[in-house]
Structure formats: structure tokens, C-alpha cells
Amino acid sequence: MGLMKLLSKIVFFISVNLSCPLIAQVPTLVRVNPQHYFHQNLPKGNYSGLTWLGGNSYAVVSDKAERSGFFIFHIQLDSITGDIRNITSDGFRASSDGNHDEEGIAFLPKDSTIFISREADNSILEYDLHGQLTGRCLKAPSIFNGSTAQYGFEALTYNKKTHLFWTTSESTLRCDGAQANPQNQVCNRLRLQSFDENLQPQAECAYRMDSPKTKKNASNYAMGVPALTALNDGRLLVLEREFLVTQGKLGSFVINKIYCVNPNVGIPVSPDTALQSDSPYLAKTLIAEWKTTLSLFCQDLANYEGMCLGPQLANGSQVLVLCADSQNQYGGVLRDWFRTIVIR
């Protein structure tokens, strides 16, 4: 990328966020509400992302639905605690396209359209509210073609106050180094990429994940960022996820962490330069952390992959709504968990 082109993107990024406080107050945790599942109301799923449409309506994406598209769920929240009281489904909005491992989802209110990140073809496409493709997509920089098959576009968010989309690869791109695992104990290096409402790429910021907490051998292991949530003042919430499946399944666990970063005060990075240990990674503040497990006496294992803003409560606190991917309720043991987290 030429110097003038990079500078123009920095200028745009600053101008978009002039209305956002540069030194914003980091949100604080009010409560992590208990997780719930609603097997009598919802079909078995691989729910990997959700976005708030207003009221109690949410668009929810599944990474293994038969067709490309999304569900409409109605999620009823307690107006005082923000806890989930009930969830019902209003069916699936299908396109004519097959599912492409669809992971993240965002709502663009001004056009009444949905964007979905598709890991199989590493694209982010637009759908109308009937589930049909519009033919438009986010114009992702070519550097994201360097993502690996299982760690492409997953997280996706949009905020109508900042007028920006944000996404990232789930793990480190090939050009930026090794991907984290229990043996190498490295920290994933990610590129948080923004887009304007014309679907063009804007500023790109560097983000460094925590190193793996486990050093155990695993039957399956995943370490990455499955979800982002854009806040009204320009900050981002980043969901980190470490998921270890043991050989015998018992002892498997998921560790989730939510961090807050402020791209408004970050230094954008160039897609032409590989990320290094001394790259200008965004400073991050831990908001919440929890662990779920699978054992003889506890089967609350929940692979949380979706996160979005919900409504504000009566006292002004903000609800985050999260969904977990149960792999179609794998083995009859995993469940389609949902939970809320309240911040202020």
C-alpha cells in the first residue's frame, strides 16, 4: 500500500471517530448471568453468531445449516437483571446458496440488510431480510487471503453510531507468524479490520491475544477470536476463546475472555508489513472471564462464538447477548447455551 493511500485511510478513520471520545471510559462488569438452553423451543443448532435487530428480535447464524441464511430468534430479557427469560424461533431465512461455514453476522439498519462472514470461502456477503443475497460484499484486503482453512473470517460487527464494520481472522495470518497451540505457547497476532458503509476497507489495527493457558495434549484444540462487538464510542469488545477437547472427552474445557480495546487511540498498521513482536498492538482491558467444562458431574461445556449488543436496561446498563456452538448438541451432551453479560 502506498504512503498516501495509508494516510488517507488514517485521516478517514480519525474523522469518523471525532464524535467519539478519544479517552473513553472502559466499561465495567456488572454481572455475568447464568447460561440457559431452550431445547423445547429451538432446533438443534450450530449457532455461531447473532445480531440485534431491535425489540426482542435477533438474527442468528449457524455454521452448518443446509442453506446459506439466518434464523430469526426472539430473546426475552429480564428488564432489571438482563438475564434471559425465554427464546423462541421464528424460522430460517434461506438463500438459494449452500452454507459456507457461516460464522459471524451484523445488521446494517440504514439498508435493512444483514452481512454474514463465511469461513469456507473467506467472504463477507450481504443478505436482505428474507435471506436472499444482494450481490454486495465487504471488500476485504487481499492480505486476508492468507488465512488458514479453519481460521478465516469469523467475527463480524457493525455500529450505527460510528458507521463502521469490524472483522478479523480467527487466528494469525500466515504472513504474521505461527498460530497458537498448547505446545508453542505463542500469542496470536490478529488484524482488526474496519470498513465504511460503502463497504470499503479503512483502518487496520493490530491485536495480540493472550497465550494459551493449557499445555496439555489435545484431541482437538482451537484458540482464536470468534466474535467482536463495536460500541457506540468507537471501542471494541473482543471475545477470546480457548477450546480444548481431550482424547476421552472428559476434562474438556472452554475458556472465554472479553477484552476492551480502543482503536481511536491506536496506531493503524499496514497490510504490506508483517506483524512483529514490537508492532503497535492495541492496549486491552479485561472485562470478563469464565470457564466451562465437561466432567462426570458437570456438563456445562459451552463454546461461545457469538456476541452482540442487546438493549439497555432501565438503569442504563448495557446487555451483551452471547450464543454457543453445540455442534448440533454433540453426543447428546452439549447444549445450545445462551447467556447475557451486563456492563456499564
N, C-alpha and C positions, 0 to 999 in steps of 0.2 A: 504494500500500500504506500502511495506517495505521501510526502510530508504534508502537502496542502490538503489532501483528502482526509488524512487523520486529524488535522487541525480543525477542519470543517465539522467533523463528527463530534469533536470535543466541544466546539462552540455550540452546536445544536444541543448536546447533552446538558450543558450548563444553562442554556436559555430555557429549555423545557422545565428545568428544576428551580428556576429563580423564585417561583412561588412557594417552594418547599424550603423550610428552614435548614440551613447548612449544618448547624449543630443542633440536631433534633434530639429530643429526649428518647432514650431507648425504652421500649415498652417493658413493663414488669409483669411477672406472672401473678395472676390472681388465683387460679386453680387449674389443675388437670382433672377433668371429670372422669368418672369410670367409663370403661368401654362397654358397648352393648351390641347385641346382634338381634336381628328380627327375621328369623328363618321362616316364620309363618306368613310374612308379608312380602319378602323379597326372593327372587330366584337365586339359586346358587350362582356365584359370580367370581370374577377375577377383577374386582373393582380397583382400578389403579389411579384414578384421578376424578376430581369433581370441581365444579364451579357454581357459584351462587347466581341465580337468575333473578332474585328478588322474592319477597314474601317468604314462603316456605319451600320454594321450588329450586331444585339443583339439577344441573346436567351432570351425569356420571358416565365415565368411560370405562370399558372393560377391555383388557388386552387380549382376550380370547373369544370375543363374541363372533358369531358366524359371519356377520356383515360389518362393514365399517359404519360407525354411527355412535349413538349415545342413548342412555336411559334418561328418563325424567323421574326423579325421586322427589317426594315431599317429606321434608325432615322437620318435625315439630320439636321446638326447643322450649325449655322452661324459661320464662321471661326474667326470672330472678337469678337463677344459677347458670343458665346456658346449657344445662345438661339435656341430652337427647331424650325425649319422651316417646317418640314413635317415628317410624319411617315406613312409607308406602311407595309403591311403584306405579307410575302412570304409563309404563310400557317403554318399548325400544323404538327409537327413530333411526331407521336403517337407510343407508345409501345403496346404490347398485354395486358398489365396490366391496371386495372382500376385506376382512380385517387384516391390518398390517401391524400387529402388536402395538395397539394404541394405548398410550400411557398417560399423557397429560392433556388438560382441557382448560380453555379460557373463553370467557364470554365478552364479546365486543358490543356493548349496549347501543352505540350510535348507529350501527348497521344491523342490529338484532341477528348477529351471526355467532357461530361457535368455531373456535380453532382447536384442532387436535394434533398433538405430537405423535408421530408414528415411528416407532423404533425400527421396524423392519426395513422401511425404505428411507429412514432418516429424513423425514419431511414433516412440515407443519402446515396442514391444509385447512381451508375454510369450508364450513358447512352452514346451510340455512337451518332454521329451527325445525324443519321437517326431516332433517338428517341428510339432505342432498348436498353433494359437493357443488361449490360455486365456481370452481376453476381458479380461485386465487390461493396464494400461499405466502408465508413469510419467506423473504429472500435471504436465506441463511448464507453467511460467508463460506467460501469453499474449504476453509480450514476444518470445518466440522465434518467434511467427508472423511477425515482421518479418525473418526470414532470407530471403536470395535463393534462387532455384531451385537453383543449383549449389553453394550453401554453407550447407546446413541442418545438421541433426544428423548427425554422422559419428562422432566419438569417443564411446566408452562404456566405463565400467569400474565394477567393484564390488569392495569389500574386506570380507571377513567379520570382520575384527578391528574395524574402525571402523563396520561396519554401514551404510555409505553407498555409494550410486551417485554417479558424477560424469559429466557430459557438457558439451558446449559446441557452439555453432555453429562451422562450419569457418572462417568469416571473420566480419568485422564485421557486426553487425545494422544495418539501415537507420537506426535511431534513433541509432546511436552513431558515425556518420561514414562516410568513404569506405573502400572496400576496397582493399587494397594491390595495386599493379601496378608494372611497371618504370618507368613514366612518372611516377607521382605520388610514389613512394618513401615512402609513409606506412607507419606501423606499424599492423597490425590491432589493434583493441581487442575483446577477447573477454570473455564472461561464463562463468566456470566455475560450473556449477550442480550442487548436491548434492541428493540425495533420500534419505529414510529407507526402512526396509524396509516401511513402509506405503505406499510409492510416492508420498509427498507431498514437494513441494519444500521444501528447507531453505535453508541459507545460500548466497549467490551472491557470488563473488569476481571481481575484475577482473584480467585478464591482458593484457599488452601483448607482441605478437610483435616480433621483430627486423624492421627494414626490409629490403626486397628487396636482394639482393647484386648483381643484374644491372640494367642499364639498356637492354639490347638489346630490339629489337622481336621479337615472338614470333608464331608461328602459333597456338600455344595456350600459356596460362600459368595456373598455379594456385599460390596462396600461402595456406596455412592450417594449421590443426591437425587432422590426421586421426585422432589417437589420444591417449588418456590412459591412465595406469596408476596405480592407487591403491596406495600402500604401507601396510604394517601400522601405521606410526606416524602416519598421517594425512597424510603428504606425498603429492604427486602428481608423476609424471613426465609431461612434456608433449612430444609429438613435433611439432616444427615441420617443414614441408615446403615447399620452393620448387621448382617443376617448370616448366621452360621447354622448349618444343618449337619448334625453328627451322623456317623455311619449307622447307628442304631436308632436314630431319630430322637430318643430321649436325651435330654440335655441340650437340645437345640435352643437357640435364643435369637431375639432381635433387640438391638439397642437403637433407640431413636433419640436424636437431639435436635432441638430447634435453636438456631443461632440468628441473631440480627446483625445485618451489615448496612452500611450507608454509602451507596455508590456516589451520592452527591459530593462527598469529600474524598473519594478515591481517585487514583490516577489511572486513566484508561490505558490499556495495553494494546499493542498492535498484533493483528493476526499474522504478520510477517516475521514475528520474533518469538522463538520458543520460550515458554515459561521456565524460569530457573529458581533456585532456592532463594535468590535475593530479588525476585520480581516484586512489584508493589501490590502485594496481596491485601485485600480489604481487611481492616480490623473487624473482629467479630466478638459479639457478646452472647453468652449462653442464656437462653430464656427458659428452656425446659428440657428435661431428660427423663426417659423411662425405659424399662426393660421388661419384655415379656418372654415367657419360657414354655417349654414343653417337658413335663415330667410326669411321673406316675400320679402325683397329687395336684398338679396344676397344668391345665391345658389352655392357657390364655395367650399362647403364641400369636402375635399379630404383626404382619409385615406391612406397616403403614407406608403407603406410597402416594396417597393423595392428600392435599391440604389446600384449603381456600378460606378467604374471609367469609364470614356469615354476617348476621345482623349485629347491631349494638344492643346491649341490654339497657334496662331502664335507668341504670346508674351511669351509663356512658361507657362501660367496659366493652371490649371488642371480643366477639366469639370467633374462634378458628374451628373449622369443621374438618375432620380427618377420616379417611377410609383406608381399610387394609385389604390387601390382595390375599385371598384364602386359597388360591389355586383351585377354584371350584370346590371349596370345602374338602381339601385333600385328605384322603384316607378316612373321611367321616369324622375327623378330629378337628381340623382347622375350621374356623368360623369367619363369616363376613362381618368383621368387627368395625364399628364406627365409634368415634369419641369426639368430644369437644374440649378445647382448651381456651381459657378466658385470660385475656391480657388487658392491661390498662396503660 
